[in-house]
């Protein structure tokens, strides 16, 4: 586990705790997360490769279907799991809002960043230019292969490179189009598939382990006194329709 892995967020280390779970941590579920983080106040959504974002103010684990989770509650740790997809941490320092986002290729294809920021604006008046975004390790371009990318993911035609799609560039383009300044975005170097000894990777040989629940992860928490042990969960975006087939799993 790496503490404060993003240089962009380190100036806020007294107000924000960020952790990156690696393969060696053998993160498999809620008990492992609690053990590693030494807290019971954790919230991890049931990630479904969809477009649902929720505000949370209480701990829960794999109960709420969502791929983007936000809170303003100190002491509540948000956790996103990934094994090849892009995992993001969001922080708005003035209004003290944090979030985690799981961006599989389906979410990138529908440009989930736009409705997520609309939701944050509706809830807290959070604007894209005011947030910091940190992205964990994920598939590099040559490892994000598809059988027929233009047919399978036509929305990302501009980012097709042969049989592969540059999912990183596509997501970063969407962040920029939404209004997030480049200097407020940091991507961690490294590809999950290229470094199977360091990261869990669905496409790189860990398919069965990932299906059993072993993943990498990002965790973020606002430091400070815990405001409430009771809270609520309410949706910001509707759940996505559609099946989650093996192709989606390969990018997750």
Long-range contacts (C-beta under 8 A, 24 or more apart in sequence): 1-25, 1-36, 5-134, 5-136, 5-188, 6-89, 6-134, 6-186, 6-188, 7-186, 8-132, 8-134, 8-184, 8-185, 8-186, 9-89, 9-91, 9-132, 9-134, 9-186, 12-91, 12-93, 14-223, 15-93, 15-96, 15-222, 15-223, 15-224, 16-91, 16-98, 16-220, 16-221, 16-222, 16-223, 17-77, 17-219, 17-220, 17-221, 17-223, 18-89, 18-134, 18-218, 18-219, 18-220, 19-218, 19-219, 19-220, 20-136, 20-188, 20-216, 20-217, 20-218, 21-215, 21-216, 21-217, 21-218, 21-219, 22-198, 22-199, 22-216, 23-196, 23-197, 23-198, 23-199, 23-200, 23-216, 24-198, 26-214, 27-81, 27-214, 27-215, 27-216, 27-217, 28-212, 28-213, 28-214, 29-61, 29-213, 30-61, 30-62, 33-61, 33-79, 33-217, 33-219, 37-77, 37-219, 39-75, 39-77, 41-75, 41-76, 41-77, 41-226, 41-229, 42-76, 42-77, 42-78, 42-79, 42-219, 43-69, 43-71, 43-76, 43-77, 43-78, 43-79, 44-78, 44-79, 44-80, 44-81, 45-69, 45-80, 45-102, 47-80, 47-81, 47-102, 47-252, 48-239, 48-240, 48-244, 49-102, 49-104, 49-106, 49-107, 49-240, 49-244, 49-248, 49-252, 50-106, 50-107, 50-239, 50-240, 51-107, 51-110, 51-112, 51-115, 51-237, 51-238, 51-239, 51-240, 52-235, 52-236, 52-237, 52-238, 52-239, 52-240, 53-115, 53-116, 53-119, 53-235, 53-236, 53-237, 54-233, 54-234, 54-235, 54-236, 55-123, 55-232, 55-233, 55-234, 55-236, 56-231, 56-232, 56-233, 57-228, 57-231, 57-232, 57-233, 58-228, 58-229, 58-230, 58-231, 58-232, 58-233, 60-233, 64-233, 65-239, 66-235, 67-101, 67-102, 67-103, 67-104, 67-107, 67-112, 68-99, 68-100, 68-101, 68-102, 68-112, 68-116, 68-236, 68-237, 69-99, 69-100, 69-101, 70-97, 70-98, 70-99, 70-120, 70-123, 70-236, 71-97, 71-98, 71-99, 71-222, 72-96, 72-97, 72-98, 72-124, 72-222, 73-222, 73-226, 73-227, 73-228, 73-231, 74-221, 74-222, 74-223, 74-224, 74-225, 74-226, 74-227, 75-221, 75-222, 75-224, 75-225, 75-226, 75-227, 76-221, 76-222, 76-226, 76-231, 77-219, 77-220, 77-221, 78-219, 78-220, 78-221, 79-217, 79-218, 79-219, 80-217, 80-218, 80-219, 81-215, 81-216, 81-217, 82-136, 82-138, 82-192, 82-215, 82-216, 82-217, 82-218, 82-252, 83-192, 83-199, 83-200, 83-201, 83-202, 83-206, 83-210, 83-214, 83-215, 83-216, 83-252, 84-138, 84-139, 84-143, 84-192, 84-193, 84-201, 84-202, 84-203, 84-204, 84-250, 84-251, 84-252, 85-138, 85-139, 85-251, 85-252, 86-135, 86-136, 86-138, 86-167, 86-168, 86-171, 87-135, 87-136, 87-138, 87-216, 87-217, 87-218, 88-133, 88-134, 88-135, 88-136, 88-218, 89-133, 89-134, 89-135, 89-136, 89-218, 89-220, 90-131, 90-132, 90-133, 91-131, 91-132, 91-134, 91-220, 92-120, 92-124, 92-126, 92-130, 92-131, 92-132, 93-132, 94-130, 95-124, 95-125, 95-126, 95-130, 96-222, 97-124, 97-126, 98-220, 98-221, 98-222, 99-220, 100-218, 100-219, 100-220, 102-252, 103-171, 104-248, 104-251, 104-252, 105-144, 105-153, 105-156, 105-165, 105-167, 105-248, 105-251, 106-240, 106-242, 106-248, 106-251, 108-156, 108-167, 108-170, 108-171, 108-174, 109-153, 109-155, 109-156, 110-155, 110-240, 111-155, 111-174, 113-171, 113-174, 113-175, 113-177, 113-178, 114-174, 114-177, 114-178, 115-237, 116-236, 116-237, 117-178, 117-179, 119-236, 119-237, 120-236, 122-236, 123-236, 127-179, 128-175, 128-178, 128-179, 128-180, 129-179, 129-180, 129-181, 129-184, 131-180, 131-184, 132-184, 132-185, 132-186, 133-175, 133-180, 133-184, 133-185, 133-186, 134-185, 134-186, 134-187, 134-188, 135-168, 135-171, 135-185, 135-186, 135-187, 135-188, 136-188, 136-216, 136-218, 137-188, 137-189, 137-190, 137-191, 137-192, 137-195, 137-199, 137-216, 138-167, 138-168, 138-191, 138-192, 139-167, 139-168, 139-191, 139-192, 139-193, 139-203, 139-251, 140-168, 140-191, 140-193, 140-194, 141-165, 141-166, 141-167, 141-168, 141-169, 143-191, 143-192, 143-193, 143-194, 143-203, 143-204, 144-251, 146-247, 152-247, 167-251, 192-216, 202-249, 202-250, 202-251, 202-252, 203-250, 203-251, 210-252, 211-249
